[in-house]
Amino acid sequence: MRPARPERLARLTARLMFAPSRRISLTENAGEFAISKTMVGNDLSLLDDLFQEEGLGSVVVERGRDGGATFRPRLSPERRQEWLKEVAHILETPDRVLPGGLLYYSDLLFSPFWAQRLGFALASSFADSPIDVVMTTEMKGIPLGMFTAHALGVPLAVCRFGNRPSDGSAVVVHYPSASGDVRTLFMGVRMLPKASRVLLVDDVMRGGSTLAGMLQVAKEFEAQVSGIGVFLVAETPQVKRVGHHTALLRFSISTAGIPCVEVQAPPLAFDGAGYVRYNRSIERGRCRPWTSS
């Protein structure tokens, strides 16, 4: 029995949303719905309009004999600002301030609801970059990296601070931490193919030592770094070991222990060597009276 159009639209929406950045076949869907590929294409064009109106992305339709369709997540500036402002508001409660000038945010990253939104926001910043795999570190980087990889339709490779037999043989990299100690990262040789185009993702950056270590791992695998994405970047220290990066939020903590979190604007473009313009805070200056520097 041929399904009615509302049913087709609902099923196509589910297939696109559950597999973002992955191609679904027009031929297979036309056969299942007992309609022509032209009608399926028209349905997908309608969904494209709806996704763009919602500020979630677009549906790219490839017509022809082997035609297909792909949902490309790309948050509109308004939707991105709305989602990140919600997160910033949650983080700006004084009871989240931790010793050492840090914020408690684990509950957000380990919530699938928030982690998916953050992953889609981060993936939107690199929608036009060539990416084969997302790389992150354990532990809190994993949920953010996983949802970013999900949105981009690529696998996730995890750098570990200790090798596990189940990971097989691994490449070992030593790097200095902000305190001067030497730390170690392990990357399983089966997790990251040689010469991959890699997006580095981390949960928080203060001085950037962990990301600098991840850059060394990428170099060992002869990988091309397509970009660096961070959930939270600290206001201080102002000089980071990693220069070119995209942060979703920037935070500072006053001497009175009051946190301030600013939404960062996405970069204009990535030219393969660096961003045309660093991403700046949309609300720059709002936290200036609170900064400890």
C-alpha positions as CSV (number, residue, x, y, z in Angstrom):
1,M,0.0,0.0,0.0
2,R,1.4,3.4,-1.0
3,P,1.9,5.6,2.1
4,A,0.3,9.1,2.1
5,R,2.6,12.0,1.8
6,P,2.5,13.0,5.6
7,E,3.7,9.5,6.4
8,R,6.5,9.7,3.7
9,L,7.7,13.0,5.1
10,A,7.8,11.6,8.6
11,R,9.8,8.6,7.6
12,L,12.2,10.5,5.4
13,T,12.7,13.0,8.2
14,A,13.6,10.2,10.6
15,R,16.0,8.6,8.2
16,L,17.8,11.9,7.5
17,M,18.0,13.0,11.2
18,F,19.3,9.6,12.4
19,A,22.1,9.6,9.8
20,P,23.2,13.2,9.3
21,S,25.9,13.7,6.6
22,R,25.1,10.2,5.3
23,R,23.5,9.6,1.9
24,I,20.2,7.9,1.5
25,S,19.2,6.4,-1.8
26,L,16.3,8.0,-3.9
27,T,15.9,4.7,-5.7
28,E,15.4,2.6,-2.6
29,N,13.0,5.1,-1.0
30,A,11.0,5.4,-4.3
31,G,10.7,1.6,-4.4
32,E,9.7,1.3,-0.8
33,F,7.1,4.0,-1.1
34,A,5.9,2.8,-4.6
35,I,6.3,6.3,-6.1
36,S,8.7,7.9,-8.6
37,K,12.1,9.3,-7.7
38,T,10.8,12.7,-8.8
39,M,8.1,12.5,-6.1
40,V,10.7,11.5,-3.5
41,G,12.9,14.4,-4.6
42,N,10.0,16.8,-4.2
43,D,9.3,15.5,-0.7
44,L,13.0,16.0,0.1
45,S,12.9,19.6,-1.3
46,L,10.0,20.3,1.0
47,L,12.0,18.9,4.0
48,D,15.0,21.1,2.9
49,D,12.9,24.2,3.2
50,L,11.6,23.1,6.6
51,F,15.0,22.3,8.0
52,Q,16.4,25.6,6.9
53,E,13.4,27.5,8.4
54,E,14.2,25.7,11.7
55,G,17.8,26.7,11.4
56,L,19.1,23.1,11.6
57,G,20.7,22.7,8.2
58,S,19.8,21.6,4.7
59,V,18.9,18.6,2.6
60,V,21.2,18.2,-0.4
61,V,19.5,16.2,-3.2
62,E,21.5,14.6,-6.0
63,R,19.2,13.6,-8.8
64,G,19.9,11.2,-11.6
65,R,20.2,7.4,-11.9
66,D,22.1,7.0,-8.7
67,G,20.6,10.0,-7.0
68,G,20.6,10.4,-3.2
69,A,20.0,12.9,-0.4
70,T,22.0,14.0,2.6
71,F,21.1,16.0,5.6
72,R,23.9,18.5,6.3
73,P,23.7,19.9,9.8
74,R,24.4,23.7,9.8
75,L,22.9,25.7,12.5
76,S,21.7,29.2,11.6
77,P,23.3,32.1,13.6
78,E,20.0,32.5,15.4
79,R,19.6,28.9,16.4
80,R,23.3,28.6,17.4
81,Q,23.0,31.7,19.5
82,E,19.8,30.4,21.2
83,W,21.3,27.0,22.0
84,L,24.6,28.3,23.3
85,K,23.0,31.1,25.4
86,E,21.0,28.4,27.2
87,V,24.2,26.6,28.0
88,A,26.0,29.8,29.1
89,H,23.1,30.7,31.4
90,I,23.3,27.3,33.1
91,L,27.1,27.6,33.5
92,E,26.9,31.1,35.0
93,T,25.7,29.9,38.4
94,P,28.3,30.6,41.2
95,D,28.0,27.0,42.6
96,R,29.7,25.7,39.4
97,V,33.0,27.4,40.2
98,L,35.7,24.9,41.1
99,P,39.1,25.4,42.7
100,G,41.8,26.4,40.2
101,G,39.6,28.7,38.2
102,L,37.5,25.9,36.5
103,L,33.8,25.4,36.0
104,Y,31.8,22.3,36.6
105,Y,30.3,21.2,33.3
106,S,30.4,17.4,33.3
107,D,26.6,17.1,33.8
108,L,26.1,19.0,30.5
109,L,28.6,16.9,28.4
110,F,27.3,13.6,29.8
111,S,23.7,14.6,29.0
112,P,22.7,13.3,25.5
113,F,20.4,16.3,25.1
114,W,23.0,18.9,25.6
115,A,25.9,17.0,24.1
116,Q,24.0,16.5,20.9
117,R,23.3,20.2,20.6
118,L,26.9,21.1,21.4
119,G,28.1,18.5,18.8
120,F,25.8,19.9,16.1
121,A,27.0,23.5,16.9
122,L,30.6,22.5,16.7
123,A,30.1,20.5,13.5
124,S,28.3,23.5,11.9
125,S,31.6,25.5,12.3
126,F,33.4,22.9,10.1
127,A,30.6,21.9,7.7
128,D,32.7,23.1,4.7
129,S,36.0,21.5,5.9
130,P,37.3,18.2,4.5
131,I,37.1,15.8,7.5
132,D,37.6,12.0,7.6
133,V,37.7,11.5,11.4
134,V,37.2,13.4,14.6
135,M,39.9,13.1,17.3
136,T,39.4,13.7,21.0
137,T,40.8,12.7,24.4
138,E,39.3,10.7,27.2
139,M,37.1,11.2,29.2
140,K,35.0,14.3,29.0
141,G,36.0,14.9,25.4
142,I,34.3,11.7,24.3
143,P,30.6,12.7,24.3
144,L,31.3,16.0,22.6
145,G,33.6,14.3,20.1
146,M,31.0,11.5,19.5
147,F,28.1,13.9,18.7
148,T,30.4,16.1,16.5
149,A,31.4,13.0,14.6
150,H,27.8,11.9,14.4
151,A,26.8,15.2,12.9
152,L,29.7,15.1,10.4
153,G,29.0,11.4,9.5
154,V,32.6,10.3,10.3
155,P,34.2,8.0,12.9
156,L,35.7,9.1,16.3
157,A,39.3,8.4,17.3
158,V,40.1,8.7,21.1
159,C,43.5,9.5,22.5
160,R,44.0,7.7,25.8
161,F,46.2,8.6,28.8
162,G,46.9,4.9,29.3
163,N,47.1,2.1,26.8
164,R,44.5,-0.8,26.9
165,P,45.1,-4.3,25.5
166,S,41.8,-4.2,23.8
167,D,43.0,-1.2,21.7
168,G,45.8,-3.2,20.2
169,S,49.2,-1.6,19.4
170,A,49.4,2.1,19.8
171,V,51.5,5.1,19.0
172,V,52.9,6.9,22.1
173,V,53.4,10.7,22.3
174,H,54.9,12.6,25.2
175,Y,54.1,16.3,25.7
176,P,54.6,18.9,28.5
177,S,51.6,19.9,30.6
178,A,50.9,23.4,31.8
179,S,52.4,22.6,35.2
180,G,55.6,21.4,33.5
181,D,55.0,17.7,34.0
182,V,55.4,15.3,31.0
183,R,52.2,13.6,30.1
184,T,51.6,10.7,27.7
185,L,49.0,10.1,25.0
186,F,48.3,6.8,23.3
187,M,46.5,6.4,20.0
188,G,45.7,2.9,18.7
189,V,47.1,2.4,15.2
190,R,43.7,0.9,14.1
191,M,41.7,3.9,15.2
192,L,43.3,6.6,13.1
193,P,44.2,5.7,9.5
194,K,47.4,7.3,8.1
195,A,47.1,10.6,6.3
196,S,43.6,11.2,7.5
197,R,42.0,14.7,7.5
198,V,41.3,15.2,11.2
199,L,39.2,17.5,13.3
200,L,40.6,17.9,16.8
201,V,37.9,18.3,19.6
202,D,38.4,19.0,23.3
203,D,36.0,19.8,26.1
204,V,38.0,22.7,27.7
205,M,41.1,24.7,26.9
206,R,43.1,26.8,29.3
207,G,46.7,26.9,28.1
208,G,46.2,24.4,25.3
209,S,48.7,21.7,26.3
210,T,46.4,18.8,25.7
211,L,45.5,20.0,22.2
212,A,49.2,20.5,21.5
213,G,49.7,16.9,22.5
214,M,46.9,15.9,20.1
215,L,48.6,17.8,17.3
216,Q,51.7,15.7,17.9
217,V,49.6,12.6,17.7
218,A,48.2,13.8,14.4
219,K,51.7,14.5,13.1
220,E,52.8,10.9,14.0
221,F,50.0,9.6,11.8
222,E,50.8,12.0,9.0
223,A,47.3,13.4,9.4
224,Q,46.1,16.8,8.0
225,V,44.5,18.9,10.7
226,S,41.4,20.4,9.2
227,G,40.4,22.3,12.3
228,I,40.4,22.5,16.1
229,G,37.1,22.8,18.1
230,V,36.6,23.4,21.8
231,F,33.6,23.6,24.0
232,L,34.9,26.0,26.6
233,V,38.0,28.2,26.4
234,A,39.3,30.0,29.5
235,E,40.0,33.8,29.3
236,T,43.3,33.3,31.0
237,P,46.0,32.6,30.1
238,Q,45.5,34.8,27.0
239,V,48.4,33.1,25.2
240,K,47.5,29.6,24.2
241,R,49.8,26.9,22.9
242,V,47.3,26.3,20.1
243,G,46.6,29.4,18.0
244,H,44.0,28.5,15.4
245,H,40.9,27.2,17.1
246,T,37.1,27.5,17.3
247,A,35.5,27.8,20.7
248,L,31.7,27.6,21.4
249,L,32.0,29.5,24.7
250,R,34.6,31.6,26.6
251,F,34.6,31.8,30.3
252,S,36.2,33.9,33.0
253,I,35.8,34.0,36.8
254,S,36.0,37.2,38.9
255,T,38.0,37.5,42.1
256,A,34.7,37.3,43.9
257,G,34.1,33.9,42.4
258,I,31.4,35.0,39.9
259,P,31.5,33.1,36.5
260,C,30.8,34.8,33.2
261,V,30.3,32.8,30.0
262,E,30.3,34.4,26.6
263,V,29.0,32.9,23.3
264,Q,31.7,32.9,20.7
265,A,31.0,33.7,17.1
266,P,32.1,31.1,14.5
267,P,35.0,31.8,12.1
268,L,34.3,33.2,8.7
269,A,36.2,30.5,6.8
270,F,39.0,28.0,7.0
271,D,41.6,28.1,4.2
272,G,43.5,24.9,5.0
273,A,46.3,26.7,7.0
274,G,44.2,28.7,9.4
275,Y,41.0,30.6,9.9
276,V,40.5,33.8,7.9
277,R,39.4,35.4,11.1
278,Y,39.6,34.1,14.7
279,N,36.2,33.5,16.2
280,R,35.4,36.4,18.6
281,S,32.8,36.7,21.3
282,I,29.4,37.8,20.2
283,E,29.0,39.6,23.6
284,R,32.6,40.7,23.9
285,G,33.0,43.1,26.8
286,R,30.1,41.9,28.9
287,C,32.4,40.0,31.1
288,R,35.3,42.5,31.1
289,P,34.6,43.9,34.6
290,W,34.7,40.4,36.0
291,T,37.9,39.1,34.5
292,S,40.7,38.4,36.9
293,S,43.5,39.6,34.5
